[in-house]
Amino acid sequence: MPVFPTQYSLLSAAALQQHIATAYGLKIRTCRLLVHNVSDTYILEGETEKYIFKVYRPAHRSADEVRGEVALLNALAAGGVSVAYAIKDLEGKQVQLLEAVEGVKSGVLFYFAPGKPLFPLSGSQLQTLGREVAKMHDITSALMLPYARPVYDIETTLVTPLESIRELFNDLPNDYAYLQDIAAKVTAKMQQYDTDTFNYGYCHYDLIPKNFHFDGDKVMFFDFDFAGKGYLINDLMTFYIQLGFVVNAGKITQEKADADFKLFIDAYREVRSISDDELATIPYLGVMFWIYFLEVYVKNFDDWSNTFLTPHFVKERMALIRNWVNWYCKF
């Protein structure tokens, strides 16, 4: 009997443990699934080391896109940025090609980032983060990868996503009309700035606490799955998004969030310049970020987001977007 077509299989942790041990010449004691998401993440333990193995769905990231992520990490590591980079196997390869039921998946073995995600951060940690992000941008602003990565601009984070998520709002026409109105205002606002002068390059585009670990005052970055070309201010925006989250949850005041962000920005500026105009666009780039990730959820609905992409979730997300616009945007 032929194998029935499959769109998203889950690779066996036991089989991966054996494959990785053989391919990399490592003694692996355990391998277990950590996250089943846009990509699948496994955590492995050797005799003294921990590792992360990510398996990318071909529908989300092609093999060349994964090679682009690895090449970016290699460049950052070579430049002295602390990143959890990809390990080479015994043949010198950093990307494994794994034949699954639905086709070939790409897999990458990463060193496990020491420390843990922290939030809120201490003053010294905020300063470390600011300087290290600036150091990262020094490299990514001058880099041209040999592989394509996503591009983040008004078309890809606002225009196209708005059309993609239309059906999500079939029963919420007023909310969709609100997003259309805000998108038009954001577009007009961005046109007021000379964005040709903005710092541009590869940005992480998901620079939130779950994607960097602190070990004391030392930070290590990881999970560059969404890294792509765009204004580098996007990374500062995604960090400010997280501050907005905790303000919205009532865990810190807006005054505290702004003071923390100033510490972060001042430290960034010790290493790399960023203009006041670039900082002024953070609220509008934030709107694009919210809408872009609604598209990510819709596009991947069948594979993983159906557990939370409900009418209740959409209403909660719209409340967050409205709060963000009311607090930070000036139209």
C-alpha positions as CSV (number, residue, x, y, z in Angstrom):
1,M,0.0,0.0,0.0
2,P,1.4,3.4,-1.0
3,V,2.2,5.9,1.8
4,F,-0.6,8.5,2.1
5,P,0.5,12.1,1.4
6,T,1.6,14.0,4.5
7,Q,2.2,17.7,5.0
8,Y,3.9,17.9,8.4
9,S,5.5,14.8,9.9
10,L,7.3,14.7,13.3
11,L,10.7,13.0,13.2
12,S,11.4,10.4,15.9
13,A,13.6,11.7,18.7
14,A,15.1,8.2,19.1
15,A,16.0,8.0,15.4
16,L,17.5,11.6,15.5
17,Q,19.5,10.7,18.6
18,Q,21.1,7.8,16.7
19,H,21.6,9.9,13.5
20,I,23.2,12.8,15.2
21,A,25.5,10.6,17.3
22,T,26.7,8.9,14.0
23,A,26.9,12.0,11.8
24,Y,28.7,14.2,14.4
25,G,30.7,11.6,16.3
26,L,29.1,12.6,19.5
27,K,28.0,10.5,22.5
28,I,24.4,11.5,23.0
29,R,22.6,10.3,26.1
30,T,19.1,11.7,25.5
31,C,17.1,13.4,22.8
32,R,13.6,14.7,23.2
33,L,11.2,17.1,21.5
34,L,11.3,20.5,23.0
35,V,9.0,22.5,20.8
36,H,6.6,21.5,17.9
37,N,6.2,24.8,16.1
38,V,7.1,26.6,12.8
39,S,10.1,24.3,13.0
40,D,10.6,21.4,15.4
41,T,13.2,21.9,18.2
42,Y,14.8,19.0,20.0
43,I,17.1,19.2,23.0
44,L,20.0,16.7,23.3
45,E,22.3,15.9,26.2
46,G,25.8,14.5,25.8
47,E,28.2,13.5,28.5
48,T,29.0,17.1,29.4
49,E,27.3,19.3,26.7
50,K,23.7,20.2,25.7
51,Y,22.7,20.8,22.1
52,I,19.7,22.0,20.1
53,F,18.7,20.3,16.9
54,K,16.2,22.2,14.7
55,V,14.2,20.6,11.9
56,Y,12.8,23.0,9.4
57,R,9.7,22.4,7.4
58,P,10.3,22.8,3.6
59,A,7.0,24.7,3.4
60,H,8.4,27.3,5.8
61,R,12.2,27.4,5.0
62,S,13.9,25.9,1.9
63,A,17.3,24.3,2.3
64,D,18.9,27.4,0.8
65,E,17.1,29.7,3.3
66,V,18.4,27.5,6.1
67,R,21.9,27.7,4.6
68,G,21.5,31.5,4.6
69,E,20.7,31.4,8.4
70,V,23.7,29.3,9.0
71,A,25.9,31.6,6.9
72,L,24.7,34.6,8.9
73,L,25.5,32.8,12.2
74,N,29.0,32.0,10.9
75,A,29.6,35.6,10.0
76,L,28.4,36.8,13.4
77,A,30.5,34.3,15.3
78,A,33.6,35.1,13.2
79,G,33.0,38.8,14.1
80,G,33.0,38.1,17.8
81,V,29.2,38.2,18.4
82,S,28.1,35.6,20.9
83,V,25.6,33.4,19.0
84,A,24.7,29.8,19.3
85,Y,26.1,28.8,15.9
86,A,25.8,25.6,13.9
87,I,28.1,22.7,14.5
88,K,29.8,20.9,11.6
89,D,29.3,17.1,11.3
90,L,32.2,14.7,10.6
91,E,32.0,15.6,6.8
92,G,32.1,19.3,7.5
93,K,28.5,19.9,6.8
94,Q,26.3,22.3,8.9
95,V,23.0,21.4,7.4
96,Q,21.6,17.9,7.5
97,L,19.1,16.8,4.7
98,L,16.6,14.4,6.2
99,E,14.2,12.4,4.0
100,A,10.8,12.6,5.7
101,V,7.4,11.4,4.5
102,E,6.5,14.8,3.0
103,G,9.9,15.4,1.4
104,V,13.4,16.5,2.4
105,K,13.7,18.5,5.6
106,S,16.7,20.5,6.7
107,G,18.2,20.0,10.2
108,V,20.8,22.0,12.0
109,L,22.7,21.1,15.3
110,F,23.4,24.1,17.5
111,Y,25.3,24.6,20.7
112,F,23.0,25.2,23.6
113,A,23.1,28.8,24.7
114,P,24.2,28.9,28.4
115,G,22.2,30.8,30.9
116,K,18.4,31.4,30.6
117,P,15.9,33.9,29.3
118,L,15.5,36.8,31.7
119,F,12.9,39.6,31.9
120,P,13.0,42.3,33.2
121,L,16.7,42.8,32.8
122,S,19.0,44.6,35.2
123,G,20.7,47.9,34.2
124,S,24.0,46.2,33.4
125,Q,22.2,43.5,31.4
126,L,20.3,46.2,29.4
127,Q,23.6,47.9,28.6
128,T,25.2,44.6,27.6
129,L,22.3,43.8,25.3
130,G,22.5,47.3,23.7
131,R,26.2,47.0,23.0
132,E,26.0,43.5,21.6
133,V,23.0,44.2,19.3
134,A,25.0,47.2,18.0
135,K,28.0,44.9,17.4
136,M,25.8,42.5,15.6
137,H,24.5,45.3,13.4
138,D,28.0,46.4,12.5
139,I,28.4,43.0,10.9
140,T,25.0,42.5,9.3
141,S,24.9,46.0,7.8
142,A,28.0,45.2,5.7
143,L,27.1,41.6,4.9
144,M,25.7,40.0,1.7
145,L,24.7,36.4,2.1
146,P,25.0,34.0,-0.8
147,Y,21.5,32.7,-0.1
148,A,18.1,34.5,-0.1
149,R,16.4,35.5,3.2
150,P,13.1,37.2,3.8
151,V,12.8,41.0,3.2
152,Y,10.9,43.1,5.6
153,D,9.4,46.2,4.1
154,I,5.9,47.8,3.8
155,E,4.9,45.4,1.1
156,T,5.9,42.3,2.9
157,T,4.9,43.3,6.5
158,L,1.8,45.4,5.8
159,V,0.2,45.2,2.3
160,T,0.5,41.5,1.6
161,P,-0.3,40.3,5.2
162,L,-3.4,42.4,5.3
163,E,-4.7,40.5,2.2
164,S,-3.6,37.2,3.6
165,I,-5.4,37.6,6.9
166,R,-8.7,38.9,5.4
167,E,-10.6,35.6,6.0
168,L,-9.5,35.6,9.7
169,F,-11.8,38.6,10.2
170,N,-14.9,37.4,8.3
171,D,-16.8,37.6,11.6
172,L,-15.0,40.8,12.8
173,P,-15.4,43.2,9.9
174,N,-15.0,46.3,12.1
175,D,-11.6,45.0,13.4
176,Y,-10.5,44.4,9.8
177,A,-11.6,47.9,8.8
178,Y,-9.6,49.3,11.7
179,L,-6.5,47.4,10.5
180,Q,-6.9,48.8,7.0
181,D,-7.3,52.3,8.3
182,I,-4.2,52.0,10.6
183,A,-2.2,50.4,7.8
184,A,-2.9,53.4,5.5
185,K,-1.9,55.8,8.3
186,V,1.3,53.9,9.0
187,T,2.2,54.0,5.3
188,A,1.6,57.7,5.2
189,K,3.6,58.2,8.4
190,M,6.6,56.2,7.1
191,Q,6.6,58.4,3.9
192,Q,7.4,61.4,6.1
193,Y,10.8,60.0,6.9
194,D,13.9,59.9,4.7
195,T,14.2,56.1,5.1
196,D,17.0,56.0,2.5
197,T,19.3,57.3,5.3
198,F,18.2,54.5,7.7
199,N,20.6,51.8,8.7
200,Y,19.9,48.7,6.7
201,G,21.0,45.1,6.7
202,Y,20.1,41.7,8.1
203,C,18.0,42.0,11.2
204,H,17.0,39.3,13.7
205,Y,13.4,40.4,13.5
206,D,12.4,38.5,16.7
207,L,14.7,40.0,19.3
208,I,12.7,39.1,22.3
209,P,13.9,37.5,25.6
210,K,13.1,34.0,24.6
211,N,15.6,34.3,21.9
212,F,18.6,35.3,23.9
213,H,20.0,33.9,27.2
214,F,21.8,35.7,29.9
215,D,24.5,34.0,32.0
216,G,25.2,36.7,34.6
217,D,25.9,39.8,32.4
218,K,26.9,37.7,29.4
219,V,24.4,37.4,26.6
220,M,24.1,34.8,23.8
221,F,21.7,35.2,20.8
222,F,20.0,32.3,19.0
223,D,16.9,31.5,16.9
224,F,17.6,33.5,13.8
225,D,14.8,31.7,11.9
226,F,13.1,35.0,10.9
227,A,16.4,36.9,10.2
228,G,16.1,38.9,7.0
229,K,16.9,42.1,5.2
230,G,15.3,45.3,6.5
231,Y,15.9,48.5,8.6
232,L,18.1,47.5,11.5
233,I,15.8,49.6,13.8
234,N,13.4,46.6,13.5
235,D,15.5,44.8,16.1
236,L,15.2,47.6,18.5
237,M,11.5,47.7,17.8
238,T,11.0,44.0,18.6
239,F,12.7,44.5,21.9
240,Y,10.5,47.5,22.6
241,I,7.5,45.3,21.7
242,Q,8.4,43.1,24.6
243,L,8.5,46.0,27.0
244,G,5.1,47.0,25.6
245,F,3.8,43.5,26.4
246,V,4.7,43.7,30.1
247,V,3.3,47.3,30.3
248,N,0.1,46.0,28.8
249,A,0.1,43.1,31.4
250,G,0.5,45.6,34.2
251,K,3.8,44.2,35.4
252,I,5.8,47.4,34.9
253,T,4.9,51.0,34.3
254,Q,5.4,52.9,31.1
255,E,7.9,55.1,32.8
256,K,10.0,52.0,33.8
257,A,9.8,50.6,30.3
258,D,11.0,53.9,28.8
259,A,13.8,54.1,31.3
260,D,14.9,50.6,30.5
261,F,14.8,51.2,26.8
262,K,16.8,54.4,27.2
263,L,19.6,52.4,29.0
264,F,19.5,49.9,26.1
265,I,19.6,52.7,23.4
266,D,22.3,54.6,25.1
267,A,24.5,51.5,25.3
268,Y,23.7,50.8,21.6
269,R,24.9,54.3,20.7
270,E,28.2,53.7,22.4
271,V,29.0,51.3,19.6
272,R,26.9,52.3,16.7
273,S,24.9,55.4,15.7
274,I,21.1,55.4,15.3
275,S,19.2,58.5,14.4
276,D,16.3,60.1,16.3
277,D,14.2,59.7,13.1
278,E,14.9,55.9,13.1
279,L,13.8,55.7,16.8
280,A,10.7,57.7,16.0
281,T,9.5,55.0,13.5
282,I,9.4,52.2,16.2
283,P,5.7,52.6,16.8
284,Y,4.8,52.3,13.1
285,L,7.2,49.4,12.5
286,G,5.6,47.8,15.5
287,V,2.2,47.9,13.8
288,M,3.8,46.1,10.8
289,F,5.3,43.5,13.1
290,W,1.9,42.7,14.7
291,I,0.2,42.4,11.3
292,Y,3.1,40.4,9.8
293,F,2.9,37.8,12.5
294,L,-0.9,37.5,12.1
295,E,0.0,36.4,8.6
296,V,2.5,33.9,9.9
297,Y,-0.1,32.4,12.1
298,V,-2.6,32.1,9.2
299,K,-0.1,30.7,6.8
300,N,0.9,28.0,9.2
301,F,-2.5,27.3,10.6
302,D,-2.8,23.7,9.4
303,D,0.6,22.8,10.7
304,W,0.8,24.2,14.2
305,S,-1.2,27.3,15.1
306,N,-4.6,25.8,15.2
307,T,-4.2,25.2,18.9
308,F,-4.4,28.9,19.6
309,L,-5.6,30.7,16.5
310,T,-9.1,31.1,17.8
311,P,-11.6,34.0,17.7
312,H,-10.7,34.6,21.3
313,F,-7.0,34.9,20.4
314,V,-7.8,37.3,17.5
315,K,-9.8,39.5,19.8
316,E,-7.0,39.6,22.4
317,R,-4.4,40.3,19.7
318,M,-6.6,43.2,18.4
319,A,-6.8,44.6,21.9
320,L,-3.0,44.6,22.0
321,I,-2.7,46.3,18.7
322,R,-5.2,49.0,19.6
323,N,-3.4,49.6,22.9
324,W,-0.1,49.8,21.0
325,V,-1.5,52.3,18.5
326,N,-3.2,54.4,21.3
327,W,-0.1,54.5,23.5
328,Y,2.7,55.0,20.9
329,C,1.5,56.1,17.5
330,K,1.0,59.7,16.6
331,F,-1.2,60.2,13.6
